[in-house]
Amino acid sequence: MYNKIQTTKPQQFINITSKVAETVKNSNVRDGIAVIFVPHTTAGVTINENADPDVVRDMISALDKTYPTLGEYSHFEGNSHAHIKASLMG
């Protein structure tokens, strides 16, 4: 099964729990493991709470401070910060 998640910002956390649950429910699979995979090098999947929106703001803030957009990176495309953040997040 395949689901496309559309982002609207350069950095964004999207709760995909209900989409994953719906996909599993609508599949023919009744026993097994659901694998969530992101086929892009500047995106990732992580697990965290969703009750307090400050958690997401804090995570983005911490990542931006540690890996700023205009940091001293060797990668020439200008998105090294995104590659690093995605690798750390999962």
N, CA and C atoms as an extended XYZ file, in Angstrom:
270
Properties=species:S:1:pos:R:3:atomname:S:1:resname:S:1:resid:I:1 pbc="F F F"
N         0.839       -1.171        0.000 N   MET     1
C         0.000        0.000        0.000 CA  MET     1
C         0.884        1.233        0.000 C   MET     1
N         0.374        2.284       -0.563 N   TYR     2
C         1.120        3.522       -0.708 CA  TYR     2
C         0.236        4.702       -0.326 C   TYR     2
N         0.748        5.586        0.481 N   ASN     3
C         0.058        6.826        0.837 CA  ASN     3
C         0.998        7.985        0.601 C   ASN     3
N         0.479        9.032        0.028 N   LYS     4
C         1.264       10.237       -0.179 CA  LYS     4
C         0.858       11.262        0.875 C   LYS     4
N         1.848       11.799        1.561 N   ILE     5
C         1.624       12.826        2.569 CA  ILE     5
C         2.162       14.136        1.996 C   ILE     5
N         1.310       15.117        1.876 N   GLN     6
C         1.707       16.408        1.315 CA  GLN     6
C         2.112       17.369        2.431 C   GLN     6
N         3.289       17.933        2.310 N   THR     7
C         3.729       18.940        3.266 CA  THR     7
C         3.409       20.331        2.726 C   THR     7
N         3.363       21.297        3.619 N   THR     8
C         3.064       22.671        3.214 CA  THR     8
C         4.130       23.660        3.674 C   THR     8
N         5.137       23.167        4.398 N   LYS     9
C         6.199       24.024        4.921 CA  LYS     9
C         7.547       23.343        4.709 C   LYS     9
N         8.635       24.123        4.703 N   PRO    10
C         9.964       23.512        4.563 CA  PRO    10
C        10.292       22.530        5.688 C   PRO    10
N         9.847       22.829        6.913 N   GLN    11
C        10.030       21.926        8.052 CA  GLN    11
C         8.675       21.722        8.692 C   GLN    11
N         8.311       20.461        8.836 N   GLN    12
C         6.961       20.196        9.324 CA  GLN    12
C         6.880       18.821        9.972 C   GLN    12
N         6.147       18.740       11.069 N   PHE    13
C         5.803       17.471       11.689 CA  PHE    13
C         4.343       17.209       11.360 C   PHE    13
N         4.050       16.041       10.825 N   ILE    14
C         2.680       15.685       10.452 CA  ILE    14
C         2.308       14.399       11.173 C   ILE    14
N         1.213       14.429       11.892 N   ASN    15
C         0.732       13.235       12.587 CA  ASN    15
C         0.059       12.324       11.560 C   ASN    15
N         0.674       11.178       11.310 N   ILE    16
C         0.142       10.241       10.308 CA  ILE    16
C        -0.523        9.024       10.946 C   ILE    16
N        -0.728        9.061       12.255 N   THR    17
C        -1.281        7.915       12.980 CA  THR    17
C        -2.602        7.442       12.391 C   THR    17
N        -3.545        8.347       12.176 N   SER    18
C        -4.865        7.943       11.668 CA  SER    18
C        -4.779        7.428       10.237 C   SER    18
N        -3.901        7.999        9.426 N   LYS    19
C        -3.741        7.532        8.047 CA  LYS    19
C        -3.153        6.120        8.019 C   LYS    19
N        -2.186        5.867        8.887 N   VAL    20
C        -1.599        4.523        8.975 CA  VAL    20
C        -2.643        3.529        9.471 C   VAL    20
N        -3.377        3.887       10.512 N   ALA    21
C        -4.415        3.000       11.053 CA  ALA    21
C        -5.474        2.693       10.004 C   ALA    21
N        -5.881        3.702        9.246 N   GLU    22
C        -6.885        3.503        8.196 CA  GLU    22
C        -6.355        2.600        7.085 C   GLU    22
N        -5.108        2.800        6.709 N   THR    23
C        -4.501        1.972        5.665 CA  THR    23
C        -4.425        0.515        6.098 C   THR    23
N        -4.011        0.284        7.338 N   VAL    24
C        -3.940       -1.090        7.856 CA  VAL    24
C        -5.334       -1.701        7.913 C   VAL    24
N        -6.297       -0.949        8.400 N   LYS    25
C        -7.674       -1.445        8.505 CA  LYS    25
C        -8.239       -1.823        7.136 C   LYS    25
N        -7.951       -1.019        6.114 N   ASN    26
C        -8.490       -1.257        4.774 CA  ASN    26
C        -7.694       -2.269        3.959 C   ASN    26
N        -6.586       -2.739        4.496 N   SER    27
C        -5.781       -3.732        3.773 CA  SER    27
C        -6.358       -5.130        3.994 C   SER    27
N        -5.841       -6.063        3.253 N   ASN    28
C        -6.238       -7.465        3.430 CA  ASN    28
C        -5.369       -8.166        4.465 C   ASN    28
N        -4.441       -7.441        5.046 N   VAL    29
C        -3.522       -8.015        6.021 CA  VAL    29
C        -4.200       -8.078        7.385 C   VAL    29
N        -4.172       -9.233        8.004 N   ARG    30
C        -4.795       -9.414        9.312 CA  ARG    30
C        -3.788       -9.725       10.405 C   ARG    30
N        -2.554      -10.020       10.022 N   ASP    31
C        -1.520      -10.328       11.000 CA  ASP    31
C        -0.182       -9.927       10.397 C   ASP    31
N         0.617       -9.200       11.150 N   GLY    32
C         1.922       -8.801       10.645 CA  GLY    32
C         2.374       -7.468       11.201 C   GLY    32
N         3.287       -6.854       10.500 N   ILE    33
C         3.890       -5.598       10.924 CA  ILE    33
C         3.732       -4.571        9.812 C   ILE    33
N         3.320       -3.377       10.171 N   ALA    34
C         3.251       -2.282        9.203 CA  ALA    34
C         4.596       -1.562        9.202 C   ALA    34
N         5.170       -1.403        8.039 N   VAL    35
C         6.444       -0.712        7.895 CA  VAL    35
C         6.183        0.650        7.265 C   VAL    35
N         6.654        1.686        7.914 N   ILE    36
C         6.497        3.043        7.412 CA  ILE    36
C         7.842        3.461        6.830 C   ILE    36
N         7.847        3.836        5.568 N   PHE    37
C         9.082        4.168        4.857 CA  PHE    37
C         8.914        5.493        4.133 C   PHE    37
N         9.916        6.335        4.205 N   VAL    38
C         9.910        7.612        3.493 CA  VAL    38
C        11.008        7.563        2.437 C   VAL    38
N        10.639        7.548        1.151 N   PRO    39
C        11.637        7.415        0.089 CA  PRO    39
C        12.275        8.745       -0.321 C   PRO    39
N        12.690        9.536        0.620 N   HIS    40
C        13.370       10.784        0.283 CA  HIS    40
C        14.450       11.055        1.313 C   HIS    40
N        15.532       11.658        0.883 N   THR    41
C        16.689       11.853        1.757 CA  THR    41
C        16.581       13.067        2.671 C   THR    41
N        15.545       13.886        2.497 N   THR    42
C        15.370       15.037        3.387 CA  THR    42
C        14.049       14.968        4.148 C   THR    42
N        13.546       13.756        4.337 N   ALA    43
C        12.323       13.537        5.115 CA  ALA    43
C        12.558       12.344        6.032 C   ALA    43
N        11.803       12.272        7.105 N   GLY    44
C        11.981       11.172        8.035 CA  GLY    44
C        10.716       10.887        8.811 C   GLY    44
N        10.728        9.772        9.520 N   VAL    45
C         9.603        9.374       10.366 CA  VAL    45
C        10.132        9.223       11.784 C   VAL    45
N         9.428        9.800       12.730 N   THR    46
C         9.807        9.684       14.132 CA  THR    46
C         8.547        9.485       14.967 C   THR    46
N         8.726        9.016       16.167 N   ILE    47
C         7.600        8.814       17.083 CA  ILE    47
C         7.779        9.774       18.251 C   ILE    47
N         6.715       10.511       18.554 N   ASN    48
C         6.738       11.422       19.685 CA  ASN    48
C         5.313       11.716       20.097 C   ASN    48
N         5.147       12.442       21.179 N   GLU    49
C         3.799       12.777       21.628 CA  GLU    49
C         3.192       13.849       20.724 C   GLU    49
N         1.875       13.940       20.743 N   ASN    50
C         1.181       14.935       19.940 CA  ASN    50
C         0.229       15.770       20.794 C   ASN    50
N         0.295       15.617       22.101 N   ALA    51
C        -0.642       16.306       22.986 CA  ALA    51
C        -0.295       17.779       23.171 C   ALA    51
N         0.980       18.103       23.162 N   ASP    52
C         1.417       19.476       23.414 CA  ASP    52
C         2.150       20.013       22.188 C   ASP    52
N         1.592       20.994       21.489 N   PRO    53
C         2.240       21.535       20.290 CA  PRO    53
C         3.593       22.184       20.579 C   PRO    53
N         3.858       22.525       21.835 N   ASP    54
C         5.163       23.088       22.180 CA  ASP    54
C         6.287       22.084       21.967 C   ASP    54
N         5.985       20.795       22.071 N   VAL    55
C         7.006       19.767       21.848 CA  VAL    55
C         7.533       19.870       20.420 C   VAL    55
N         6.649       19.979       19.454 N   VAL    56
C         7.062       20.096       18.049 CA  VAL    56
C         7.844       21.393       17.844 C   VAL    56
N         7.361       22.488       18.379 N   ARG    57
C         8.079       23.769       18.248 CA  ARG    57
C         9.474       23.669       18.860 C   ARG    57
N         9.573       23.035       20.012 N   ASP    58
C        10.876       22.874       20.664 CA  ASP    58
C        11.808       21.999       19.834 C   ASP    58
N        11.271       20.938       19.254 N   MET    59
C        12.102       20.052       18.438 CA  MET    59
C        12.628       20.785       17.209 C   MET    59
N        11.762       21.516       16.530 N   ILE    60
C        12.191       22.271       15.349 CA  ILE    60
C        13.207       23.334       15.745 C   ILE    60
N        12.963       24.024       16.841 N   SER    61
C        13.888       25.050       17.315 CA  SER    61
C        15.260       24.461       17.639 C   SER    61
N        15.279       23.341       18.335 N   ALA    62
C        16.545       22.696       18.697 CA  ALA    62
C        17.296       22.226       17.459 C   ALA    62
N        16.576       21.644       16.506 N   LEU    63
C        17.218       21.194       15.269 CA  LEU    63
C        17.770       22.372       14.478 C   LEU    63
N        17.015       23.473       14.418 N   ASP    64
C        17.473       24.661       13.691 CA  ASP    64
C        18.708       25.283       14.337 C   ASP    64
N        18.763       25.281       15.656 N   LYS    65
C        19.932       25.835       16.347 CA  LYS    65
C        21.159       24.961       16.137 C   LYS    65
N        20.946       23.657       16.142 N   THR    66
C        22.057       22.721       16.001 CA  THR    66
C        22.512       22.587       14.554 C   THR    66
N        21.556       22.610       13.619 N   TYR    67
C        21.844       22.446       12.188 CA  TYR    67
C        21.157       23.562       11.409 C   TYR    67
N        21.732       24.778       11.442 N   PRO    68
C        21.091       25.917       10.775 CA  PRO    68
C        21.100       25.781        9.255 C   PRO    68
N        20.137       26.411        8.627 N   THR    69
C        20.029       26.373        7.165 CA  THR    69
C        21.305       26.877        6.506 C   THR    69
N        21.876       27.924        7.017 N   LEU    70
C        23.066       28.531        6.412 CA  LEU    70
C        24.348       28.149        7.141 C   LEU    70
N        24.425       26.912        7.586 N   GLY    71
C        25.630       26.432        8.251 CA  GLY    71
C        26.759       26.219        7.251 C   GLY    71
N        27.931       25.907        7.770 N   GLU    72
C        29.101       25.676        6.916 CA  GLU    72
C        29.126       24.215        6.472 C   GLU    72
N        28.429       23.932        5.382 N   TYR    73
C        28.318       22.576        4.860 CA  TYR    73
C        29.056       22.469        3.531 C   TYR    73
N        29.523       21.291        3.190 N   SER    74
C        30.223       21.061        1.926 CA  SER    74
C        29.275       20.745        0.779 C   SER    74
N        28.148       20.160        1.073 N   HIS    75
C        27.166       19.777        0.049 CA  HIS    75
C        26.698       21.029       -0.688 C   HIS    75
N        26.755       21.028       -2.003 N   PHE    76
C        26.556       22.251       -2.789 CA  PHE    76
C        25.101       22.613       -3.074 C   PHE    76
N        24.144       21.763       -2.771 N   GLU    77
C        22.746       22.054       -3.115 CA  GLU    77
C        22.050       22.970       -2.110 C   GLU    77
N        22.677       23.246       -0.991 N   GLY    78
C        22.090       24.152       -0.016 CA  GLY    78
C        21.077       23.522        0.923 C   GLY    78
N        21.001       22.199        0.932 N   ASN    79
C        20.031       21.543        1.814 CA  ASN    79
C        20.678       20.508        2.739 C   ASN    79
N        21.946       20.712        3.036 N   SER    80
C        22.634       19.782        3.942 CA  SER    80
C        21.948       19.703        5.292 C   SER    80
N        21.471       20.838        5.784 N   HIS    81
C        20.773       20.849        7.068 CA  HIS    81
C        19.578       19.901        7.043 C   HIS    81
N        18.879       19.832        5.919 N   ALA    82
C        17.713       18.947        5.799 CA  ALA    82
C        18.130       17.477        5.780 C   ALA    82
N        19.229       17.166        5.101 N   HIS    83
C        19.727       15.788        5.085 CA  HIS    83
C        20.107       15.333        6.496 C   HIS    83
N        20.803       16.193        7.221 N   ILE    84
C        21.242       15.850        8.577 CA  ILE    84
C        20.045       15.668        9.504 C   ILE    84
N        19.100       16.603        9.457 N   LYS    85
C        17.913       16.520       10.310 CA  LYS    85
C        17.104       15.259       10.015 C   LYS    85
N        16.943       14.931        8.741 N   ALA    86
C        16.183       13.734        8.368 CA  ALA    86
C        16.876       12.472        8.875 C   ALA    86
N        18.193       12.433        8.766 N   SER    87
C        18.934       11.263        9.245 CA  SER    87
C        18.811       11.106       10.754 C   SER    87
N        18.828       12.202       11.466 N   LEU    88
C        18.700       12.139       12.925 CA  LEU    88
C        17.295       11.766       13.373 C   LEU    88
N        16.292       12.249       12.666 N   MET    89
C        14.903       12.003       13.056 CA  MET    89
C        14.453       10.582       12.745 C   MET    89
N        14.985       10.018       11.695 N   GLY    90
C        14.604        8.640       11.389 CA  GLY    90
C        14.156        8.417       10.001 C   GLY    90
